[in-house]
């Protein structure tokens, strides 16, 4: 996870909503371990996907709104994305999944009293090109024009990433269309999509080869559960090569299953094809030790779990692989200066 980042603008969008709803932004930032305020930073910056995931999870708990920080006009109840995914995971191919997802959104919109969508989810050109539309006949975003372009871009990017995940291959974009005016600087959009951009169009959409639509979905309910645990950064991350970082390589070996225990330093060195002495030297070069690596990984996982109110503290302890809850309490207080209960109290 350490080699992924998301635009700080997404964190800014989330925090603006938090601020507008009257919550204490500094307290929210402290609760997720973010040591700077994105509202005071340059929008060209990035933050780690891990921190964004933690912030996103905390905010949807506070606001009960699952709109990925895009400040959309219509509130999206927490859990909606998961239910939509469960509705489409057994579809035979991508085309069927996109259509079913649109049907789900249409149904949710009708419950909220919204008018029917006018655009079909997919249209086709005669030259073998398909167009995947966002709901273009509705005013999606409660933002000014420039922010609407930015938010539409991130929504298109997330939808493209999700479709790519469903079929296990990256969908190559041929063109991205926006309803709004062309911004003064399109550098960020060019970087995000790496394809021609069109503005003042009738819809927000992306174009791709229609052959992708017949690609079968490769995932199951089990792999979907894994995906949903990290959906915010899975859908918004900017992948960066980080093959020189020893900590990154070690995280990849341990994976997400913290509760299964860590390999010994000898086993870790063996899996990295280096000696224990070399491993320790490399970690010192990155201002760490093997014990610090283990503590930091467990601390980050603990913070993430404790931000999920449905998990009891004793369950968090078990998920982290502690034999006794008291051992988890002692470790967590050493890492953060708070007990797990005290940490949760400050989230209320």
N, C-alpha and C positions, 0 to 999 in steps of 0.2 A: 504493500500500500504506500510505502514511503516514496515510491517513484512516480506518484500521481499527484496532480494538482488541479485546482479549478480556478477560474477567474475570480478575483476578489469582488468583482461587480455582483456576483451571485450572492455573496455574503452580505454585501451592502443592501441589495434588494430585500433580503430577509429582514435585516436589522431595521430598515426604514419602516417596514410593516410593524415590527415589534415596537418601535418607538411611537408610531402613530396610534397603536392600541394602548399606549400608556404604561408599558412595561419598562423596567429599569434595564437599559441596554448593558451597562457596566456589569450588573449582576448576572445577566445572561451570559456575557462573555466569560466572566469568572467561572461560572458553573461548568463551562465546557473546556476550560483551560486555554482559552485564546488570550494571549498576552498583549495584544494591541487591538485598537478599535478600527475595524475596516472603514467606518464612516469617515475617518480622518486620513485615509490612505489614498494612494493613486489607483485609479480603476484599472490600470494596466498591470498591476501586481497580480500575483497568484497566492493562494494559500494551499496548504496540504489538503488532499482529499479527505484524509482522516479527520481533520478538524472541521471541515465543511460538513461531513457526514454527522459528526457529533452535534454541530450547531443546528443543522436541519432537523435532526431527531428531537432536539430540545424545543425548537420553535413550534413544530407541529403538535407537540404535547401541550404547549402553552395556548396556541391559537386554534388547535383542531382544524388546521387547514393544510392540505397536502399539495400545494401548487408549486413546489420546488423553488420558492422564493421569487417567483416571477410576477408578483403583484397583479394577479388576474382579477377581473371584476367579479367573477363568480367564484365564491368560496368552494373549495373541493374538500369534502369531508375526509378526515383521516381514515385510511384503509381503502379508499376508492381505487387507488392504483393496484393494490394487491388483488382486490376482487376482479378488476378488469383482466389482470394477468391470468387469474384462475379460469376466467371465462374463455380465454383464447389459447391456453397452453396445449390443448388437445386438438387444435385445428390441424388439418392435413398439410397446408402450405401457407406461405406468407400472405398471399392474396386473401385467403379466407380469414386469416388472423386480423388483417387490417380492417376488413369489412365488419367483422364481429366486434372489434374494438370501437368502431364508429357507432354500431348499434348500441353498445353499452353507454357511450357518451350521450347519444341521442336520448336514451331512456332516462339517464340521470338529469339531463337538461329538462326533460318534460316534467320530472318531479319538482324541479325548481321553478316551473312556470315559464320556461324559455320557449320561444317559437322554434319550430322544426328547422333543421339545417337544410339549406338549399343546395349546397354542393355535395356531390357524391364523394366518398373517401378516396376513390381512385378514378382517374380518367386516362384515356389512352390516345396516343398520337399514331398516325399511320406508319411512322418510321420505326416502330418497335420501341417506343419510349413511353413509359408510364409516368403519371404525375400523382404524387401523394399529397393531398390537400390537408391543411389545418382547417378548422371551422372558420372559413373566411367571411361568412356573412354575418358574423357576430363581432361586436367590439370586445375583444378578449381582455385587453389590458387597461388597468386604471392608472395610466401613466401618460406623460407627454409624448409627442411624436418621436423624438430621438430614442427615448427609452422603449417605445413600442417596437421599433426596428430591432433594438438590442435584444429585447425579450422574445420577440418572434424568432430571432436567429437562434437563441438558446433552446427554444421549444422545438424548432425544426431539428437542431443538432441532436437533442435528446431522443426525439422520435426516430431519427435515422439510426442512432446507436442502438436503440431498443430493437428495432427491426433487424439490424445486423446481428445482434445477439441471438435473436430467435432462430435464425437460419445458420448461425455459426460462420458467417463470412461477412466481411465489410462491404457494404453497399457503396459502390462508386457513384458519386454524384455527377450529373451532367449539367445541371443548372439549379440555382436556388432563386425563388421568386418572392418578392416582398410587396405588400400593398402600399407601403409608405414611400415618401420621397427618399432619394439617395442622400445619405449623410455626407458631411464634408470629408470625413476620413473613413475609408472602407478597409483599412489595413487589418483590423481585427476580424472582420468578416471574411476577407480573403484568406487569412490564416486559418480560420475555423473550417471553411468549406473547400478551399482549393479548387474552385470551379467558377464558371461565369455567374455573375449576379445580375438580376433584373429587378428594377424598382417600378413603382406606380403600376403594379399589376392588379388584376382582379382578385387575387388570392395570395395567401402565404402558402408556399408549397416547395417541394423539391422534385426534380426530374431524374429518372434513372432508367436503365434498361429493363424492359418488362419481363425479361427472362428470370429476374430475381423473384418475381411473384409466384412462380411455380416451384421455388425451392422449398423443400420440406422443413418443417420445424424439427429441430434436433433435440430439444430439451424436454424434460419430464417435470412432474410436480416437485420432485426432490431437488433437481438443479435449479428450479425456479425459486424454491425457498432460500437457497444459498444466494441467489442473485438479489432477492428482495432485501436481504440483510444489509446489503451495501448499495442499494439502488441509487441514492443520490450521487455518490461519487462515480458509480459505474456509468451513469448517464451523462455526467457533466465533466468528467476528468479529461485532462490533457496529458496524454501519455508521453513520458520522457525516458530516454535511455539513461540508466544509472548503473551500468554494469561494473563500475569501478568501486562502488560502495560495498564494503564488507557487511555492514549492518543490513543493507538491502538484500544481499544474498542470503544472509541468515534468516531474515524475516520470511523470505520465499520458501526456505526449507521448513520452517516451523509452520507456516500457513496460518489459517484462521482457527484451527482447533487447539486453542491454548490449553483447554482442560485435559488434553491427552498427555500433558507433560512435555518437558523440554529434553532434547538429547543432552547427554553429558558434553562437556567441552571437548573430550576426546572423540566422541561420535560426531560432533559438529565439524571438527577439523577434518575427520576422515571423509565426511560427505562433501567437504569443500576441496578435498585433495591437497591439503596442506598440513604442515605439522602444527601441534598445539602451540609451540613457541611462536611460529609465524602468525597464527591466528591472534594470539595475545598481542603481538607487536602491531599488527594491522589495526586491532581495536584501539590500542593506545594512540595510534595516529589519528583515529577518528574520535579521540577524547572519550573513550568508553572502555568498559571491561565486560566480560561475559556475564557477570552478575548484574551489572547495570542494564545490559541488553535485556535480560530476562525480566528484571523489575519494571523497566519501561514498557515492555510489551504487555505485561500483566496489568500495569497501571492503566494504560490506554484502553485495554479491553474492559477493565473494571469500570472506568468512567463511562464508556459507551453503554455497558449493560445497565448501570445505575440510572442512566438517563431514559431507560425504558420502564415506565411505571408499572407495567404488568408483571415485571419480574420481582419476586421477593428477594430480600438480601441473601437469605440462605440459598436460594437458587443461583444467584450470582456467584456465591462462594463455590458452589458445586461446578458451575460452568467453567470457572477458572482453575479447577483441579485441586482445590484445597480440601484436605481430609476433614478439617474441623472449621466451623464458622469463626471460632475465636482466632484462629491463625490468620484468616482473611482480614478480620478486624484489625489485628496488630499490623499486618503488612500494609493495609490501606492507609492507616494512620501514619505509618512511617513514610509512605509515598507522598501524602497530601497534607498531613497535619490535622486531618479530620477523620472521624470514624465514618463508615458507610452511612449510618443513620444521620449523622450530622450533615454529611454532604447532601443527602436527599432533603433534609429539612430546609436547606438554603435554596433548593430548587422550587419550593412551594411559593 
